[in-house]
């Protein structure tokens, strides 16, 4: 993949986050944005949220329009491209493009599967191993990678790919992929299966950027299993957070946008191709479903029910 060393100086950056009901998670996201800004102190860098927190993405883009700025790159501040990245965030960008017709707004891609992301994953797993007094070899350890869970099979399959790459790359005896909501297998069910395999150690790794309701639920499930099955060692690995390598990848994502290098993987996207079981969702337009919780704290279900059409245009301009 071709990379670009610098982002043109006349571009502002907007980092678009999902948002959370958890104030600690919001603080971590803002810390990452601040670390990004510290790398390029002379550039306008703003951040906004899709739901549950302020500023909104729309507010953040509006704040970028200053000092004669005519170009804004919007980076999805998330790990994988599912419905939020493919539909809801582009809807916010399209809305801002209508509001500022003279502004060149370009939309990028999320972190996705990247060597530096994998390195941070490995670091987190290794840090969990170091907390144990036992000298259990990795060949006798099962790695349980836990994703958020999505109605998009493309995103779910990427979690499985991450799990497989860590399994083979780090030399574990086995690895399983599970989710904390929406899709199968759920973490509890996957742990029940893992116990029957007889491994003496299970490392539970939340593949999340920041803390929040779901990460804390993952750790709660791990604590319950640790209590109920004391003969097995359950280790809780940290999530990714605002590691410097994560900031590196976000900066790479920003730099590739003006040069048209930010294309997502569309080969198995259910909104573009007829993926088995999802044929009726081809061509669904980018229509956001977060207007009712934009900038508002409060409860919102795990599954947002994204039954909508999608044009699959990630340029930030309507077609």
Number of C-alpha atoms within 10 A of each C-alpha: 3 5 11 14 9 11 19 11 12 13 21 24 26 28 26 29 25 21 25 25 17 18 16 14 19 22 13 17 28 18 14 23 23 17 16 22 18 12 12 12 11 9 17 20 23 24 28 25 26 27 25 24 23 18 19 23 28 23 16 22 28 16 16 23 16 10 8 8 15 16 19 25 28 28 26 28 25 22 20 21 23 20 22 23 25 25 26 21 30 28 24 22 25 23 16 21 20 12 12 15 10 10 15 17 25 24 28 28 26 22 23 19 14 11 11 16 21 19 14 18 24 19 15 19 23 15 15 18 20 11 11 12 7 10 8 13 13 17 13 15 21 24 25 26 25 26 27 21 22 24 17 18 18 19 22 22 12 16 25 18 14 19 26 19 14 20 21 12 11 15 15 17 15 20 21 20 24 26 26 22 19 17 17 15 17 18 23 17 12 17 21 11 12 18 16 8 11 12 16 15 22 24 21 26 27 29 22 20 21 23 22 18 13 20 23 13 12 21 18 12 17 21 15 11 18 16 12 10 12 9 10 16 18 22 23 22 24 23 18 23 19 19 13 14 16 23 22 14 18 23 21 18 24 28 23 21 22 20 10 11 16 21 13 15 11 12 11 14 22 23 26 17 16 16 17 9 9 14 13 14 19 19 17 18 17 26 20 19 20 17 12 9 15 19 20 17 16 12 10 12 8 13 12 14 12 17 12 17 16 22 17 22 16 23 21 22 19 16 7
